[in-house]
């Protein structure tokens, strides 16, 4: 809006200048300028006005086309995974927000719709006596890890990791099990584990 407001102020200023100059010529009926010269002067001013209008229209169109739509999602896990398998992709199935439709709950995968810097947040909660560990992966390569470590005497544990990463259009990010910190890893559902992300700044 600030950019458009600046363009409008510029447009109004140019129009005011041209109209003021035109009025001065029309009122100068006793001046030395002939009617033909006055008409030529007005034609030049009209041409300048047309250029200003075309420039304004072009800049408004460019500003509108360059406007980036919101990209943001949050999804939670509804059912507990009682025995996570190594390299298992976690499908956070309850989608709360999915602006831009970049998150696919059927696969648990986020696909970047535009190139830019993205922020992701991964929260895991374990089942008592069992651990739950996940990694955030970009195109299959580990970015960061998060662990809710269970012991024979511990209760529920919750851990969260925040990650900033540059993604190119079409690159993918997801969460998967990568380690075994207990004989069986269990990830608590019932919305206690979640995956979120959003576009910070496009390039």
Backbone as CSV, one residue per row, in Angstrom:
resi,resn,N_x,N_y,N_z,CA_x,CA_y,CA_z,C_x,C_y,C_z
1,UNK,0.816,-1.194,0.000,0.000,0.000,0.000,0.861,1.261,0.000
2,UNK,2.005,1.283,0.685,2.877,2.448,0.734,3.393,2.788,-0.650
3,UNK,3.760,1.745,-1.421,4.265,1.967,-2.771,3.182,2.566,-3.656
4,UNK,1.960,2.009,-3.586,0.860,2.506,-4.398,0.510,3.929,-4.002
5,UNK,0.545,4.228,-2.695,0.238,5.579,-2.233,1.249,6.577,-2.786
6,UNK,2.517,6.190,-2.830,3.554,7.071,-3.375,3.314,7.350,-4.851
7,UNK,2.936,6.308,-5.595,2.650,6.491,-7.011,1.465,7.442,-7.215
8,UNK,0.441,7.298,-6.383,-0.740,8.144,-6.511,-0.394,9.601,-6.201
9,UNK,0.427,9.823,-5.179,0.838,11.193,-4.849,1.598,11.812,-6.019
10,UNK,2.501,11.025,-6.620,3.254,11.500,-7.776,2.329,11.834,-8.930
11,UNK,1.343,10.980,-9.169,0.396,11.177,-10.262,-0.398,12.458,-10.064
12,UNK,-0.923,12.654,-8.848,-1.716,13.851,-8.553,-0.863,15.104,-8.700
13,UNK,0.388,15.049,-8.268,1.291,16.200,-8.378,1.518,16.579,-9.834
14,UNK,1.772,15.564,-10.680,1.992,15.820,-12.108,0.752,16.413,-12.752
15,UNK,-0.413,15.848,-12.411,-1.667,16.353,-12.976,-1.890,17.803,-12.576
16,UNK,-1.624,18.116,-11.313,-1.811,19.484,-10.837,-0.903,20.457,-11.560
17,UNK,0.331,20.043,-11.789,1.284,20.899,-12.499,0.827,21.165,-13.931
18,UNK,0.367,20.127,-14.609,-0.050,20.276,-15.996,-1.291,21.138,-16.114
19,UNK,-2.254,20.909,-15.213,-3.487,21.679,-15.256,-3.223,23.145,-14.943
20,UNK,-2.335,23.409,-13.996,-1.993,24.788,-13.649,-1.375,25.501,-14.848
21,UNK,-0.454,24.806,-15.521,0.173,25.393,-16.692,-0.816,25.645,-17.808
22,UNK,-1.774,24.738,-17.986,-2.783,24.894,-19.030,-3.665,26.087,-18.753
23,UNK,-4.089,26.234,-17.502,-4.950,27.355,-17.129,-4.247,28.676,-17.394
24,UNK,-2.925,28.716,-17.104,-2.186,29.955,-17.314,-2.179,30.344,-18.784
25,UNK,-2.066,29.375,-19.657,-2.027,29.662,-21.092,-3.384,30.133,-21.582
26,UNK,-4.450,29.446,-21.111,-5.787,29.802,-21.557,-6.181,31.194,-21.085
27,UNK,-5.743,31.588,-19.892,-6.087,32.898,-19.359,-5.279,34.014,-20.017
28,UNK,-4.158,33.646,-20.617,-3.291,34.650,-21.227,-3.754,34.955,-22.647
29,UNK,-5.007,35.417,-22.768,-5.573,35.673,-24.086,-4.968,36.906,-24.744
30,UNK,-4.364,37.764,-23.936,-3.768,38.980,-24.490,-2.268,38.855,-24.657
31,UNK,-1.712,37.645,-24.396,-0.265,37.462,-24.483,0.213,37.400,-25.912
32,UNK,1.502,37.191,-26.028,2.113,37.182,-27.353,1.918,35.848,-28.056
33,UNK,1.621,34.805,-27.294,1.472,33.502,-27.923,0.213,33.436,-28.759
34,UNK,0.295,32.870,-29.910,-0.870,32.713,-30.770,-1.680,31.511,-30.329
35,UNK,-2.889,31.401,-30.877,-3.748,30.261,-30.560,-3.089,28.955,-30.972
36,UNK,-2.392,28.969,-32.073,-1.730,27.760,-32.550,-0.641,27.309,-31.585
37,UNK,0.125,28.275,-31.067,1.169,27.933,-30.103,0.572,27.401,-28.811
38,UNK,-0.559,27.989,-28.413,-1.232,27.517,-27.207,-1.697,26.073,-27.371
39,UNK,-2.240,25.768,-28.550,-2.710,24.402,-28.809,-1.538,23.423,-28.797
40,UNK,-0.427,23.810,-29.414,0.751,22.940,-29.417,1.265,22.693,-27.998
41,UNK,1.231,23.764,-27.200,1.690,23.625,-25.817,0.780,22.679,-25.035
42,UNK,-0.527,22.808,-25.257,-1.476,21.919,-24.591,-1.286,20.474,-25.037
43,UNK,-1.023,20.280,-26.330,-0.807,18.927,-26.836,0.420,18.287,-26.187
44,UNK,1.463,19.083,-25.997,2.660,18.559,-25.337,2.369,18.164,-23.893
45,UNK,1.576,18.995,-23.233,1.242,18.700,-21.839,0.342,17.463,-21.733
46,UNK,-0.569,17.309,-22.687,-1.410,16.114,-22.706,-0.556,14.865,-22.928
47,UNK,0.438,14.976,-23.801,1.327,13.841,-24.050,2.096,13.469,-22.789
48,UNK,2.554,14.490,-22.057,3.245,14.223,-20.795,2.313,13.564,-19.787
49,UNK,1.077,14.021,-19.771,0.093,13.439,-18.861,-0.171,11.976,-19.205
50,UNK,-0.269,11.671,-20.492,-0.474,10.287,-20.919,0.705,9.410,-20.502
51,UNK,1.922,9.942,-20.635,3.100,9.182,-20.211,3.061,8.901,-18.713
52,UNK,2.641,9.914,-17.933,2.560,9.729,-16.480,1.527,8.672,-16.117
53,UNK,0.382,8.701,-16.808,-0.671,7.716,-16.548,-0.193,6.315,-16.910
54,UNK,0.455,6.172,-18.062,0.949,4.860,-18.482,2.014,4.330,-17.526
55,UNK,2.891,5.222,-17.061,3.929,4.811,-16.109,3.308,4.354,-14.802
56,UNK,2.305,5.089,-14.331,1.626,4.718,-13.094,0.936,3.371,-13.237
57,UNK,0.241,3.166,-14.364,-0.460,1.904,-14.586,0.518,0.735,-14.626
58,UNK,1.683,0.945,-15.262,2.685,-0.115,-15.338,3.227,-0.475,-13.962
59,UNK,3.501,0.540,-13.138,4.056,0.287,-11.811,3.035,-0.382,-10.898
60,UNK,1.772,0.023,-11.003,0.723,-0.612,-10.207,0.565,-2.069,-10.606
61,UNK,0.593,-2.327,-11.926,0.472,-3.702,-12.405,1.633,-4.558,-11.927
62,UNK,2.848,-4.000,-11.964,4.028,-4.740,-11.522,3.968,-5.021,-10.028
63,UNK,3.540,-4.025,-9.242,3.445,-4.214,-7.791,2.421,-5.278,-7.446
64,UNK,1.325,-5.320,-8.201,0.284,-6.315,-7.951,0.761,-7.715,-8.307
65,UNK,1.460,-7.849,-9.455,1.916,-9.170,-9.895,3.022,-9.714,-9.011
66,UNK,3.815,-8.815,-8.395,4.926,-9.254,-7.551,4.514,-9.558,-6.122
67,UNK,3.273,-9.322,-5.787,2.811,-9.557,-4.424,2.815,-11.056,-4.132
68,UNK,3.519,-11.463,-3.100,3.640,-12.873,-2.744,2.503,-13.286,-1.825
69,UNK,1.848,-14.375,-2.160,0.772,-14.874,-1.323,1.348,-15.536,-0.071
70,UNK,0.533,-15.585,0.953,0.966,-16.179,2.221,1.222,-17.674,2.049
71,UNK,2.283,-18.148,2.681,2.608,-19.577,2.714,2.847,-19.940,4.171
72,UNK,1.949,-20.728,4.751,2.070,-21.098,6.165,1.212,-22.326,6.441
73,UNK,1.713,-23.192,7.322,0.929,-24.377,7.670,1.232,-24.818,9.101
74,UNK,0.267,-25.491,9.687,0.437,-26.198,10.958,-0.386,-27.470,10.891
75,UNK,0.233,-28.586,11.251,-0.464,-29.873,11.258,-0.042,-30.650,12.498
76,UNK,-0.977,-31.403,13.059,-0.694,-32.182,14.262,-0.944,-33.666,14.002
77,UNK,-0.449,-34.480,14.921,-0.605,-35.936,14.823,-1.771,-36.359,15.710
78,UNK,-2.753,-37.021,15.121,-3.942,-37.392,15.896,-3.803,-38.753,16.576
79,UNK,-3.078,-39.675,15.958,-2.963,-41.026,16.512,-1.516,-41.320,16.913
80,UNK,-1.347,-41.926,18.062,-0.014,-42.293,18.538,0.613,-43.352,17.636
81,UNK,1.880,-43.155,17.310,2.627,-44.165,16.555,3.375,-45.014,17.576
82,UNK,2.906,-46.239,17.763,3.406,-47.081,18.853,4.751,-47.729,18.548
83,UNK,5.131,-47.772,17.291,6.411,-48.397,16.938,6.944,-47.738,15.672
84,UNK,7.622,-46.611,15.848,8.161,-45.908,14.683,9.272,-46.721,14.037
85,UNK,9.218,-46.799,12.725,10.234,-47.521,11.971,11.340,-46.560,11.531
86,UNK,12.538,-47.086,11.402,13.669,-46.277,10.975,13.386,-45.669,9.600
87,UNK,13.612,-44.382,9.473,13.395,-43.606,8.244,11.912,-43.417,7.919
88,UNK,11.030,-43.739,8.842,9.595,-43.577,8.589,9.227,-42.099,8.488
89,UNK,8.534,-41.738,7.399,8.019,-40.379,7.254,6.808,-40.229,8.172
90,UNK,6.766,-39.132,8.904,5.651,-38.908,9.814,4.600,-38.051,9.115
91,UNK,3.398,-38.559,9.061,2.294,-37.857,8.409,1.452,-37.149,9.472
92,UNK,1.704,-35.876,9.643,0.904,-35.076,10.565,-0.433,-34.802,9.870
93,UNK,-1.452,-35.506,10.318,-2.679,-35.621,9.537,-3.744,-34.573,9.813
94,UNK,-3.709,-33.945,10.986,-4.727,-32.940,11.296,-4.206,-31.560,10.907
95,UNK,-4.680,-31.059,9.778,-4.202,-29.777,9.256,-5.021,-28.644,9.862
96,UNK,-4.341,-27.760,10.566,-4.998,-26.609,11.182,-4.968,-25.408,10.245
97,UNK,-3.818,-25.177,9.650,-3.637,-24.074,8.701,-2.813,-24.583,7.528
98,UNK,-3.208,-24.166,6.317,-2.433,-24.560,5.132,-2.570,-23.493,4.051
99,UNK,-2.163,-22.267,4.390,-2.208,-21.172,3.425,-1.204,-21.435,2.309
100,UNK,-1.677,-21.402,1.087,-0.815,-21.688,-0.051,-0.827,-23.142,-0.465
101,UNK,-1.473,-24.001,0.354,-1.634,-25.431,0.038,-0.301,-26.115,-0.271
102,UNK,0.750,-25.745,0.456,2.075,-26.322,0.200,2.341,-27.578,1.019
103,UNK,1.514,-27.829,2.052,1.706,-29.022,2.885,0.721,-30.109,2.464
104,UNK,1.241,-31.329,2.310,0.429,-32.480,1.910,0.324,-33.436,3.090
105,UNK,-0.847,-33.496,3.712,-1.022,-34.340,4.898,-0.982,-35.826,4.572
106,UNK,-1.218,-36.196,3.314,-1.196,-37.615,2.949,0.222,-38.179,2.921
107,UNK,1.204,-37.298,2.784,2.605,-37.733,2.771,3.429,-37.093,3.892
108,UNK,2.887,-36.039,4.507,3.633,-35.314,5.530,4.705,-34.408,4.956
109,UNK,4.582,-34.089,3.667,5.630,-33.348,2.961,5.214,-31.914,2.664
110,UNK,6.141,-30.987,2.887,5.963,-29.590,2.495,6.786,-29.350,1.237
111,UNK,6.160,-28.754,0.220,6.843,-28.435,-1.031,6.860,-26.927,-1.214
112,UNK,8.048,-26.351,-1.327,8.178,-24.897,-1.431,7.563,-24.388,-2.736
113,UNK,6.577,-23.493,-2.654,5.972,-22.961,-3.875,6.787,-21.843,-4.512
114,UNK,7.647,-21.196,-3.723,8.515,-20.129,-4.233,9.882,-20.248,-3.561
115,UNK,10.891,-19.698,-4.188,12.227,-19.684,-3.594,12.294,-18.626,-2.497
116,UNK,12.890,-18.991,-1.369,12.998,-18.036,-0.276,13.500,-18.686,0.995
117,UNK,13.474,-17.913,2.072,13.842,-18.410,3.398,12.572,-18.852,4.114
118,UNK,12.620,-20.057,4.688,11.470,-20.628,5.382,11.842,-20.949,6.826
119,UNK,10.843,-20.904,7.691,11.007,-21.306,9.090,10.134,-22.528,9.350
120,UNK,10.704,-23.523,10.032,9.968,-24.740,10.377,10.088,-25.005,11.875
121,UNK,9.026,-25.591,12.428,8.976,-25.907,13.857,8.454,-27.334,14.009
122,UNK,9.228,-28.153,14.695,8.884,-29.562,14.861,8.818,-29.881,16.353
123,UNK,7.659,-30.338,16.798,7.446,-30.673,18.210,7.146,-32.158,18.342
124,UNK,7.867,-32.832,19.241,7.634,-34.261,19.479,7.349,-34.491,20.960
125,UNK,6.435,-35.410,21.215,6.125,-35.852,22.580,6.192,-37.369,22.605
126,UNK,6.865,-37.910,23.603,7.025,-39.363,23.675,5.948,-39.993,24.558
127,UNK,5.939,-41.295,24.571,5.141,-42.074,25.514,6.068,-42.458,26.670
128,UNK,5.625,-42.339,27.921,6.501,-42.647,29.064,7.242,-43.973,28.896
129,UNK,8.537,-43.944,29.234,9.476,-45.061,29.166,10.015,-45.297,27.755
130,UNK,9.474,-44.599,26.763,9.959,-44.745,25.389,10.441,-43.385,24.865
131,UNK,11.387,-43.422,23.973,11.878,-42.186,23.356,11.146,-41.915,22.046
132,UNK,11.203,-40.656,21.641,10.682,-40.250,20.335,11.674,-39.261,19.740
133,UNK,12.257,-39.617,18.615,13.235,-38.733,17.975,12.897,-38.587,16.499
134,UNK,13.002,-37.361,15.999,12.737,-37.083,14.593,13.816,-36.164,14.048
135,UNK,14.005,-36.235,12.743,14.863,-35.264,12.065,14.009,-34.511,11.054
136,UNK,14.385,-33.268,10.822,13.792,-32.492,9.746,14.684,-32.671,8.530
137,UNK,14.106,-33.155,7.448,14.896,-33.481,6.258,14.510,-32.584,5.087
138,UNK,15.522,-32.161,4.340,15.323,-31.392,3.113,15.767,-32.257,1.943
139,UNK,14.814,-32.646,1.118,15.103,-33.536,-0.012,15.836,-34.796,0.432
140,UNK,15.528,-35.267,1.641,16.128,-36.490,2.151,17.383,-36.293,2.965
141,UNK,17.889,-35.068,3.037,19.103,-34.779,3.797,18.750,-34.145,5.141
142,UNK,19.385,-34.647,6.192,19.095,-34.158,7.535,19.447,-32.670,7.679
143,UNK,18.504,-31.938,8.285,18.745,-30.542,8.632,19.000,-30.403,10.128
144,UNK,18.016,-30.798,10.921,18.110,-30.697,12.376,17.429,-31.902,13.004
145,UNK,17.664,-32.098,14.298,17.097,-33.242,15.020,16.427,-32.772,16.299
146,UNK,15.428,-33.529,16.746,14.743,-33.224,17.999,14.454,-34.538,18.718
147,UNK,14.625,-34.530,20.049,14.492,-35.759,20.838,13.687,-35.500,22.102
148,UNK,12.700,-36.357,22.342,12.013,-36.432,23.633,12.408,-37.780,24.225
149,UNK,13.355,-37.755,25.155,13.987,-38.988,25.626,13.248,-39.570,26.827
150,UNK,12.880,-40.829,26.706,12.190,-41.512,27.795,13.110,-42.442,28.566
151,UNK,12.871,-42.542,29.863,13.617,-43.462,30.734,12.608,-44.301,31.509
152,UNK,13.073,-45.366,32.164,12.135,-46.216,32.918,11.335,-45.466,33.981
153,UNK,11.839,-44.329,34.428,11.142,-43.604,35.500,10.550,-42.268,35.053
154,UNK,10.746,-41.898,33.792,10.273,-40.581,33.332,8.843,-40.653,32.825
155,UNK,8.187,-39.492,32.855,6.849,-39.382,32.294,6.920,-38.884,30.862
156,UNK,5.877,-38.151,30.450,5.867,-37.574,29.107,6.939,-36.493,28.991
157,UNK,7.607,-36.471,27.847,8.603,-35.449,27.551,8.242,-34.809,26.206
158,UNK,8.386,-33.495,26.139,8.105,-32.766,24.895,9.299,-31.903,24.522
159,UNK,9.679,-31.946,23.255,10.796,-31.133,22.765,10.404,-30.485,21.439
160,UNK,10.962,-29.298,21.201,10.676,-28.555,19.968,11.972,-28.026,19.371
161,UNK,12.061,-28.062,18.051,13.209,-27.500,17.345,12.704,-26.504,16.303
162,UNK,13.385,-25.368,16.190,13.077,-24.372,15.160,14.226,-24.346,14.157
163,UNK,13.889,-24.308,12.876,14.904,-24.372,11.819,14.607,-23.343,10.739
164,UNK,15.611,-22.569,10.361,15.508,-21.643,9.234,16.325,-22.215,8.077
165,UNK,15.731,-22.250,6.899,16.423,-22.860,5.766,15.996,-22.179,4.468
166,UNK,16.939,-22.094,3.527,16.633,-21.574,2.195,16.168,-22.722,1.308
167,UNK,15.027,-22.527,0.671,14.478,-23.531,-0.238,14.266,-22.917,-1.613
168,UNK,14.544,-23.709,-2.633,14.217,-23.312,-3.993,12.844,-23.877,-4.357
169,UNK,12.223,-23.239,-5.314,10.900,-23.674,-5.752,10.902,-25.176,-6.068
170,UNK,10.005,-25.923,-5.416,9.892,-27.355,-5.662,10.638,-28.234,-4.679
171,UNK,11.542,-27.669,-3.887,12.252,-28.476,-2.896,11.314,-28.849,-1.750
172,UNK,11.611,-29.982,-1.100,10.685,-30.541,-0.118,11.326,-30.703,1.260
173,UNK,10.465,-30.577,2.272,10.883,-30.757,3.663,9.857,-31.644,4.356
174,UNK,10.342,-32.575,5.183,9.445,-33.436,5.948,10.146,-33.885,7.226
175,UNK,9.400,-34.560,8.088,9.956,-35.108,9.334,9.983,-36.627,9.231
176,UNK,11.064,-37.233,9.729,11.156,-38.686,9.704,11.948,-39.198,10.902
177,UNK,11.698,-40.464,11.248,12.455,-41.113,12.316,13.829,-41.496,11.769
178,UNK,14.862,-41.243,12.567,16.211,-41.484,12.063,17.098,-42.215,13.061
179,UNK,16.710,-42.256,14.323,17.534,-42.869,15.364,16.677,-43.806,16.218
180,UNK,17.347,-44.584,17.047,16.661,-45.465,17.995,17.259,-45.233,19.380
181,UNK,16.640,-44.336,20.144,17.131,-44.035,21.490,16.511,-44.945,22.548
182,UNK,15.588,-45.778,22.123,15.030,-46.828,22.981,14.701,-48.003,22.071
183,UNK,14.571,-49.210,22.628,14.298,-50.375,21.774,13.113,-50.158,20.834
184,UNK,12.120,-49.459,21.326,10.972,-49.071,20.501,10.759,-47.573,20.698
185,UNK,10.633,-46.833,19.612,10.326,-45.409,19.731,8.835,-45.190,19.498
186,UNK,8.233,-44.401,20.382,6.804,-44.132,20.298,6.564,-42.623,20.282
187,UNK,5.768,-42.182,19.303,5.448,-40.762,19.140,3.996,-40.532,19.534
188,UNK,3.806,-39.673,20.526,2.461,-39.433,21.050,1.619,-38.631,20.062
189,UNK,0.384,-39.063,19.897,-0.568,-38.357,19.044,-1.446,-37.425,19.868
190,UNK,-2.752,-37.420,19.559,-3.717,-36.587,20.291,-3.295,-35.116,20.288
191,UNK,-2.693,-34.668,19.181,-2.272,-33.283,18.951,-1.043,-32.866,19.773
192,UNK,-0.384,-33.809,20.452,0.786,-33.469,21.260,2.059,-33.332,20.431
193,UNK,2.046,-33.832,19.217,3.193,-33.697,18.308,2.734,-32.921,17.077
194,UNK,3.577,-32.020,16.581,3.133,-31.147,15.488,4.284,-30.738,14.574
195,UNK,3.899,-30.246,13.401,4.837,-29.793,12.371,4.275,-28.501,11.788
196,UNK,5.067,-27.431,11.806,4.621,-26.133,11.296,5.711,-25.504,10.446
197,UNK,5.307,-24.585,9.584,6.281,-23.861,8.783,5.649,-22.672,8.095
198,UNK,6.486,-21.738,7.675,5.980,-20.581,6.932,7.110,-19.916,6.156
199,UNK,6.717,-19.193,5.130,7.665,-18.428,4.322,8.052,-17.162,5.079
200,UNK,9.351,-16.965,5.271,9.836,-15.763,5.954,10.032,-14.627,4.956
201,UNK,10.740,-14.921,3.855,11.007,-13.896,2.845,11.293,-14.561,1.511
202,UNK,10.573,-14.180,0.449,10.861,-14.735,-0.875,12.063,-14.051,-1.498
203,UNK,12.704,-14.719,-2.441,13.834,-14.139,-3.174,13.355,-13.672,-4.551
